[in-house]
Amino acid sequence: GEAQRVKLSLELSKRSTGRTIYILDEPTTGLHFADVIKLVEVLEALVEMGNTVILIEHNLDVILQADYVVDLGPEGGDAGGEVVAVGTPEEIMKCSASFTGEYIARALANRR
């Protein structure tokens, strides 16, 4: 988490070409909620500049902000690794085989 954020901040100090692919593994690990919001804003800015951001992430608040989700499972470790669902968070929510979809549905229901 922390090393990735240092590399990301270094990358952000460079001039953007709008053609970069950023791959981050659990970038929200250890972050305070307010810092997660800032990180999402930075990632959204990168996308708006034409870059691609790929996250491996379990933070539901971040997943809900995604343009596209690839949900792997159905479990972790040896019981996982299969593509369970793909699409927007709303599409993932409709997949009965997706545990992530269940959590998305609950989160969205609680926000109403």
Backbone as CSV, one residue per row, in Angstrom:
resi,resn,N_x,N_y,N_z,CA_x,CA_y,CA_z,C_x,C_y,C_z
1,GLY,0.795,-1.205,0.000,0.000,0.000,0.000,0.834,1.264,0.000
2,GLU,1.654,1.425,1.028,2.408,2.671,1.188,3.416,2.865,0.059
3,ALA,4.140,1.816,-0.311,5.130,1.936,-1.389,4.457,2.314,-2.705
4,GLN,3.287,1.735,-2.951,2.541,2.078,-4.171,2.154,3.546,-4.178
5,ARG,1.738,4.047,-3.013,1.309,5.447,-2.943,2.486,6.388,-3.171
6,VAL,3.677,5.999,-2.694,4.871,6.809,-2.947,5.178,6.816,-4.442
7,LYS,5.111,5.651,-5.077,5.350,5.569,-6.525,4.305,6.362,-7.293
8,LEU,3.049,6.291,-6.844,1.977,7.033,-7.502,2.207,8.533,-7.384
9,SER,2.622,8.999,-6.204,2.865,10.437,-6.038,4.025,10.889,-6.918
10,LEU,5.038,10.044,-7.066,6.154,10.365,-7.954,5.670,10.446,-9.398
11,GLU,4.829,9.510,-9.785,4.275,9.477,-11.141,3.418,10.709,-11.407
12,LEU,2.671,11.135,-10.397,1.791,12.292,-10.559,2.566,13.596,-10.716
13,SER,3.818,13.596,-10.261,4.632,14.803,-10.404,5.139,14.975,-11.840
14,LYS,5.018,13.917,-12.649,5.435,13.981,-14.049,4.305,14.531,-14.908
15,ARG,4.648,14.970,-16.091,3.633,15.451,-17.023,2.886,14.252,-17.607
16,SER,1.561,14.317,-17.572,0.735,13.201,-18.034,0.668,13.162,-19.554
17,THR,0.820,11.959,-20.095,0.661,11.773,-21.541,-0.769,11.365,-21.868
18,GLY,-1.518,10.951,-20.836,-2.870,10.467,-21.066,-2.901,9.088,-21.691
19,ARG,-1.764,8.403,-21.671,-1.682,7.066,-22.278,-1.034,6.061,-21.334
20,THR,-1.129,6.322,-20.045,-0.477,5.462,-19.064,-1.500,4.526,-18.429
21,ILE,-1.075,3.291,-18.174,-1.903,2.333,-17.446,-1.315,2.206,-16.044
22,TYR,-2.118,2.516,-15.042,-1.721,2.393,-13.642,-2.383,1.148,-13.074
23,ILE,-1.589,0.248,-12.487,-2.116,-0.955,-11.850,-1.740,-0.884,-10.375
24,LEU,-2.753,-0.840,-9.512,-2.523,-0.700,-8.076,-3.179,-1.857,-7.328
25,ASP,-2.446,-2.430,-6.385,-2.935,-3.555,-5.596,-3.293,-3.070,-4.195
26,GLU,-4.586,-3.046,-3.887,-5.102,-2.639,-2.579,-4.540,-1.282,-2.131
27,PRO,-4.672,-0.243,-2.939,-4.080,1.049,-2.577,-4.714,1.711,-1.356
28,THR,-5.884,1.269,-0.923,-6.530,1.902,0.233,-6.120,1.275,1.559
29,THR,-5.338,0.200,1.515,-4.946,-0.484,2.744,-4.253,0.479,3.699
30,GLY,-4.777,0.560,4.917,-4.177,1.399,5.949,-4.551,2.864,5.889
31,LEU,-5.358,3.247,4.921,-5.729,4.657,4.793,-6.955,4.990,5.631
32,HIS,-6.965,6.191,6.194,-8.140,6.738,6.867,-9.196,7.006,5.802
33,PHE,-10.473,6.983,6.187,-11.564,7.187,5.237,-11.382,8.472,4.424
34,ALA,-10.958,9.552,5.073,-10.764,10.830,4.364,-9.668,10.705,3.310
35,ASP,-8.644,9.914,3.612,-7.561,9.715,2.646,-8.002,8.829,1.485
36,VAL,-8.915,7.902,1.746,-9.474,7.074,0.670,-10.206,7.969,-0.321
37,ILE,-10.967,8.923,0.193,-11.690,9.861,-0.673,-10.710,10.649,-1.537
38,LYS,-9.614,11.125,-0.931,-8.603,11.872,-1.695,-7.970,10.991,-2.768
39,LEU,-7.671,9.746,-2.406,-7.074,8.820,-3.372,-8.013,8.598,-4.552
40,VAL,-9.288,8.393,-4.279,-10.267,8.191,-5.354,-10.318,9.426,-6.253
41,GLU,-10.257,10.613,-5.674,-10.258,11.844,-6.473,-9.043,11.902,-7.393
42,VAL,-7.883,11.504,-6.874,-6.657,11.489,-7.680,-6.784,10.475,-8.815
43,LEU,-7.301,9.294,-8.504,-7.460,8.259,-9.529,-8.463,8.690,-10.593
44,GLU,-9.546,9.337,-10.176,-10.530,9.843,-11.141,-9.908,10.907,-12.045
45,ALA,-9.044,11.750,-11.481,-8.365,12.775,-12.286,-7.461,12.123,-13.328
46,LEU,-6.772,11.048,-12.946,-5.926,10.330,-13.904,-6.754,9.798,-15.067
47,VAL,-7.921,9.246,-14.766,-8.803,8.712,-15.806,-9.309,9.843,-16.696
48,GLU,-9.676,10.963,-16.088,-10.167,12.108,-16.866,-9.111,12.640,-17.829
49,MET,-7.821,12.418,-17.492,-6.730,12.849,-18.373,-6.467,11.833,-19.482
50,GLY,-7.267,10.747,-19.523,-7.117,9.764,-20.588,-6.339,8.524,-20.207
51,ASN,-5.890,8.441,-18.969,-5.149,7.274,-18.504,-6.113,6.158,-18.114
52,THR,-5.565,4.971,-17.922,-6.338,3.822,-17.456,-5.859,3.454,-16.065
53,VAL,-6.791,3.228,-15.152,-6.456,2.825,-13.786,-7.107,1.475,-13.519
54,ILE,-6.278,0.503,-13.147,-6.753,-0.836,-12.808,-6.422,-1.068,-11.339
55,LEU,-7.440,-1.403,-10.555,-7.239,-1.630,-9.125,-7.590,-3.058,-8.750
56,ILE,-6.798,-3.641,-7.868,-7.191,-4.842,-7.155,-7.605,-4.298,-5.798
57,GLU,-8.888,-4.384,-5.469,-9.389,-3.664,-4.293,-10.560,-4.391,-3.656
58,HIS,-10.625,-4.330,-2.322,-11.746,-4.893,-1.570,-12.589,-3.814,-0.904
59,ASN,-12.142,-2.577,-0.925,-12.871,-1.480,-0.285,-14.138,-1.195,-1.088
60,LEU,-15.281,-1.439,-0.467,-16.559,-1.322,-1.164,-16.826,0.096,-1.657
61,ASP,-16.418,1.094,-0.881,-16.620,2.483,-1.315,-15.873,2.771,-2.614
62,VAL,-14.709,2.170,-2.767,-13.923,2.353,-3.990,-14.545,1.550,-5.135
63,ILE,-14.971,0.331,-4.852,-15.605,-0.502,-5.879,-16.838,0.197,-6.444
64,LEU,-17.598,0.851,-5.582,-18.810,1.546,-6.029,-18.505,2.701,-6.978
65,GLN,-17.275,3.217,-6.947,-16.875,4.320,-7.824,-16.340,3.841,-9.169
66,ALA,-16.150,2.530,-9.306,-15.525,1.980,-10.510,-16.433,2.104,-11.732
67,ASP,-15.804,2.321,-12.880,-16.528,2.299,-14.150,-16.849,0.864,-14.554
68,TYR,-15.950,-0.062,-14.202,-16.081,-1.452,-14.627,-15.447,-2.340,-13.558
69,VAL,-16.094,-3.432,-13.230,-15.618,-4.350,-12.195,-15.472,-5.743,-12.790
70,VAL,-14.371,-6.407,-12.449,-14.201,-7.830,-12.741,-14.170,-8.510,-11.378
71,ASP,-15.224,-9.236,-11.055,-15.361,-9.884,-9.753,-14.840,-11.308,-9.851
72,LEU,-13.791,-11.604,-9.074,-13.201,-12.940,-9.055,-13.674,-13.684,-7.823
73,GLY,-13.823,-14.981,-7.933,-14.284,-15.756,-6.783,-14.523,-17.189,-7.187
74,PRO,-15.470,-17.869,-6.608,-16.456,-17.316,-5.688,-15.907,-17.094,-4.283
75,GLU,-14.856,-17.788,-3.907,-14.212,-17.607,-2.603,-12.804,-17.076,-2.846
76,GLY,-11.992,-17.076,-1.804,-10.594,-16.687,-1.933,-9.701,-17.907,-2.058
77,GLY,-8.430,-17.677,-2.341,-7.453,-18.756,-2.392,-7.790,-19.821,-3.414
78,ASP,-7.633,-21.088,-3.002,-7.877,-22.222,-3.903,-9.333,-22.319,-4.354
79,ALA,-10.249,-21.714,-3.604,-11.677,-21.779,-3.946,-12.108,-20.593,-4.804
80,GLY,-11.132,-19.862,-5.311,-11.453,-18.676,-6.109,-10.719,-18.672,-7.427
81,GLY,-10.553,-17.466,-7.958,-9.807,-17.303,-9.189,-10.624,-17.388,-10.453
82,GLU,-11.908,-17.617,-10.324,-12.790,-17.666,-11.492,-13.482,-16.317,-11.658
83,VAL,-13.749,-15.930,-12.895,-14.512,-14.709,-13.136,-15.974,-15.013,-12.817
84,VAL,-16.504,-14.335,-11.802,-17.881,-14.548,-11.359,-18.827,-13.593,-12.074
85,ALA,-18.379,-12.343,-12.223,-19.233,-11.331,-12.852,-18.360,-10.210,-13.395
86,VAL,-18.848,-9.547,-14.440,-18.168,-8.381,-15.004,-19.211,-7.322,-15.337
87,GLY,-18.803,-6.068,-15.224,-19.700,-4.973,-15.588,-19.613,-3.826,-14.609
88,THR,-20.579,-2.957,-14.671,-20.652,-1.834,-13.736,-21.017,-2.384,-12.358
89,PRO,-20.808,-1.604,-11.300,-21.241,-2.085,-9.983,-22.720,-2.491,-9.968
90,GLU,-23.549,-1.741,-10.675,-24.979,-2.064,-10.727,-25.227,-3.401,-11.426
91,GLU,-24.437,-3.708,-12.445,-24.565,-4.998,-13.131,-24.059,-6.137,-12.250
92,ILE,-22.971,-5.902,-11.525,-22.426,-6.913,-10.613,-23.467,-7.251,-9.548
93,MET,-24.169,-6.233,-9.085,-25.184,-6.380,-8.047,-26.278,-7.365,-8.465
94,LYS,-26.530,-7.470,-9.739,-27.608,-8.329,-10.243,-27.188,-9.790,-10.413
95,CYS,-25.910,-10.073,-10.244,-25.406,-11.439,-10.424,-25.560,-12.214,-9.112
96,SER,-26.415,-13.206,-9.114,-26.706,-13.967,-7.892,-25.500,-14.759,-7.384
97,ALA,-24.540,-15.059,-8.239,-23.362,-15.827,-7.835,-22.270,-14.950,-7.226
98,SER,-22.454,-13.638,-7.234,-21.413,-12.705,-6.801,-21.621,-12.246,-5.362
99,PHE,-20.672,-12.621,-4.482,-20.713,-12.107,-3.112,-20.515,-10.596,-3.117
100,THR,-19.651,-10.116,-3.988,-19.440,-8.673,-4.116,-20.747,-7.991,-4.499
101,GLY,-21.486,-8.608,-5.404,-22.774,-8.066,-5.816,-23.744,-7.928,-4.655
102,GLU,-23.726,-8.916,-3.746,-24.587,-8.840,-2.557,-24.226,-7.623,-1.711
103,TYR,-22.926,-7.404,-1.514,-22.480,-6.266,-0.702,-22.794,-4.938,-1.384
104,ILE,-22.652,-4.903,-2.699,-23.001,-3.683,-3.440,-24.487,-3.383,-3.266
105,ALA,-25.321,-4.399,-3.396,-26.769,-4.209,-3.253,-27.114,-3.673,-1.867
106,ARG,-26.498,-4.242,-0.835,-26.752,-3.765,0.537,-26.297,-2.323,0.716
107,ALA,-25.117,-2.024,0.204,-24.582,-0.664,0.355,-25.473,0.353,-0.339
108,LEU,-25.915,0.034,-1.531,-26.777,0.964,-2.264,-28.148,1.097,-1.601
109,ALA,-28.669,0.011,-1.038,-29.957,0.063,-0.332,-29.850,0.939,0.915
110,ASN,-28.707,0.878,1.600,-28.498,1.681,2.813,-28.343,3.161,2.505
111,ARG,-27.947,3.491,1.298,-27.745,4.895,0.917,-29.047,5.572,0.510
112,ARG,-30.084,4.795,0.318,-31.377,5.361,-0.115,-32.188,5.813,1.038
